[in-house]
């Protein structure tokens, strides 16, 4: 029976060797997965930061364009205001005369 035990012993030793190798591979793969997770998180954070920066730059450009358009519209409105005021001032004497005539039945 000694030869049978030695074969069983050899099988157990091989099982132990395989178990050690499996555990080593499992440990290495867990470490690789953890490194990949860390790297992915860094990439995501970097892209989020770059995206936020790009969004802020876009926002600032658009805000500046809107401010420029508002300033342009204000200038146009000033020109229109001057034109309306000039017409009003030009027509004021005639308007006063008409009102006076209507009020005095004249």
C-alpha positions in Angstrom: 0.0 0.0 0.0 2.9 2.3 0.2 3.0 2.9 -3.5 -0.7 3.9 -3.3 0.0 6.4 -0.6 2.8 7.8 -2.5 0.6 8.2 -5.6 -2.0 9.8 -3.4 0.6 11.9 -1.7 1.9 13.0 -5.2 -1.7 14.0 -6.2 -2.1 16.0 -3.0 1.2 17.8 -3.6 0.1 18.6 -7.2 -3.2 19.8 -5.9 -1.4 22.0 -3.4 0.9 23.4 -6.1 -2.0 24.1 -8.4 -3.9 25.7 -5.5 -0.9 28.0 -4.7 -0.6 28.9 -8.4 -4.4 29.7 -8.6 -4.2 31.8 -5.5 -1.2 33.7 -7.0 -3.0 34.3 -10.3 -6.1 35.4 -8.4 -4.1 37.8 -6.3 -2.4 39.2 -9.4 -5.6 39.6 -11.3 -7.2 41.4 -8.3 -4.3 43.8 -8.2 -4.6 44.3 -12.0 -8.3 45.0 -11.6 -7.7 47.5 -8.8 -5.0 49.3 -10.9 -7.5 49.4 -13.8 -10.2 50.9 -11.6 -7.8 53.5 -10.3 -6.7 54.4 -13.8 -10.3 54.5 -15.1 -11.2 56.8 -12.2 -8.3 59.1 -13.0 -9.3 59.2 -16.7 -12.9 60.0 -15.8 -11.8 62.7 -13.4 -9.5 64.2 -16.0 -12.2 64.2 -18.7 -14.7 65.7 -16.3 -12.3 68.5 -15.5 -11.5 69.1 -19.2 -15.3 69.0 -19.9 -16.0 71.5 -17.2 -13.3 73.7 -18.4 -14.6 73.5 -22.0 -18.1 74.2 -20.8 -17.0 77.2 -18.8 -15.1 78.6 -21.8 -18.1 78.1 -24.0 -20.4 79.7 -21.5 -18.0 82.7 -21.2 -17.8 83.1 -25.0 -21.6 83.0 -25.3 -22.1 85.4 -22.4 -19.7 87.8 -24.0 -21.5 87.5 -27.4 -24.8 88.2 -25.6 -23.4 91.2 -23.8 -22.0 92.6 -27.1 -25.5 92.1 -28.7 -27.1 93.9 -25.8 -24.7 96.8 -26.2 -25.4 96.9 -29.9 -29.1 96.9 -29.4 -28.7 99.6 -26.8 -26.9 101.8 -29.3 -29.6 101.1 -31.9 -32.3 102.0 -29.3 -30.4 105.3 -28.5 -30.4 106.2 -32.2 -34.1 105.4 -32.4 -34.8 107.4 -29.3 -33.0 110.4 -30.7 -35.0 110.1 -33.9 -38.3 109.8 -32.1 -37.4 112.7 -29.8 -36.5 114.9 -32.8 -39.8 114.1 -34.5 -41.7 114.7 -31.3 -40.0 118.0 -30.8 -40.7 119.0 -34.4 -44.4 118.1 -34.2 -44.9 119.5 -30.7 -45.9 123.1 -31.7 -48.5 121.7 -34.2 -49.9 119.4 -31.6 -50.2 122.2 -29.0 -52.0 124.3 -31.6 -54.5 121.5 -32.4 -55.1 120.8 -28.7 -55.7 124.5 -28.0 -58.1 124.8 -30.9 -60.1 121.7 -29.8 -60.3 122.9 -26.2 -61.2 126.4 -27.2 -63.6 125.2 -29.9 -61.8 127.2 -32.2 
